[in-house]
Amino acid sequence: MTTATARVRTAAAAAGLVGALALTGCSGGGGGGSKDDASPTPSAAPTSTGTGAVTGSSGKLQGSWITTSKGAVVALVITGKQAGLFVTGGTVCSGAAGTEAGMQMIHLTCTGGGKDRVTGMVDSVSKDAMKVTWSGKLGQETYTKAEGGKLPSGLPTAPVKQ
């Protein structure tokens, strides 16, 4: 593995862990089964999407998902109805994920006003992969599930720049 590849994989793992910690770090309590996270979290809802609201559970969307796009690693973390997205290079987004009008949707607000991944519709989700179509020109991305803080095998890597 080259140094650049190792850095990309390390950045992806770090982004996923930071996202998981950011979304779960303030949940209070600990241990085991929760009661559908009864305590409200006012900061979970996006503030600038203006399109609908997530009203139902995020169910199968739960977890840490990784993909690459334009040479950057993208980590999407969904916990409860909260969603966080982290892109190597500095983009950080937060918002909500779950059922809206019978569809699985993701709504994010990104730092710096990024618009690439603001509203996403989940086309399909399985135990290993999730396809999301983002509004705008970005289009569809396929994410691979990262289990236990480890990167999934077969993750594409960015070319080494010399």
C-alpha positions, 0 to 999 in steps of 0.5 A, spaced: 500 500 500 502 506 498 503 512 502 497 516 499 493 510 499 494 509 506 492 516 508 486 516 504 484 510 508 486 513 514 482 519 513 476 515 511 476 511 517 477 518 521 471 521 518 467 515 519 469 515 527 468 522 528 462 522 525 459 516 529 462 520 535 459 527 533 452 523 532 452 519 538 457 523 543 451 527 546 446 522 547 446 521 554 446 514 558 449 508 555 448 501 555 444 497 550 436 498 548 434 504 547 426 507 547 427 510 540 431 515 542 425 519 546 429 525 548 429 531 543 435 533 539 433 540 536 440 540 532 438 534 528 434 537 523 437 541 517 435 548 517 436 550 510 433 545 505 426 547 505 423 541 502 419 536 507 421 533 513 423 526 515 418 524 519 419 516 520 425 511 522 431 511 518 431 503 519 436 500 514 440 506 513 443 506 520 450 505 520 457 508 517 457 508 509 463 510 505 464 512 498 469 515 493 468 521 489 473 525 485 479 523 488 476 524 495 473 519 501 466 521 503 463 518 509 456 518 511 454 516 518 446 515 520 444 514 527 437 515 529 434 520 524 441 524 525 445 524 519 452 526 518 457 527 512 464 528 511 468 529 505 476 529 505 478 536 504 474 539 509 466 539 507 462 537 513 454 536 513 449 535 518 442 533 518 436 528 518 435 521 514 429 517 514 422 516 511 419 522 508 412 521 504 413 514 503 421 514 501 427 514 504 430 521 504 437 524 507 437 532 508 443 535 509 446 542 511 453 543 509 459 548 512 461 553 507 454 552 503 456 546 499 450 544 495 453 537 492 449 533 497 443 537 500 437 532 498 438 525 497 433 520 495 435 513 497 434 508 491 436 502 494 439 499 501 442 492 503 446 490 508 452 491 504 451 497 500 446 503 499 445 507 493 443 515 494 441 519 488 443 527 490 439 532 487 443 537 482 448 535 478 452 530 483 447 524 481 447 517 484 453 515 489 454 508 491 456 507 498 459 501 502 457 499 509 463 500 514 462 495 520 465 496 526 470 502 525 473 498 519 473 500 512 470 495 507 474 491 503 475 493 495 474 500 497 476 504 491 483 508 492 485 515 489 491 515 484 497 516 487 500 523 485 507 524 484 
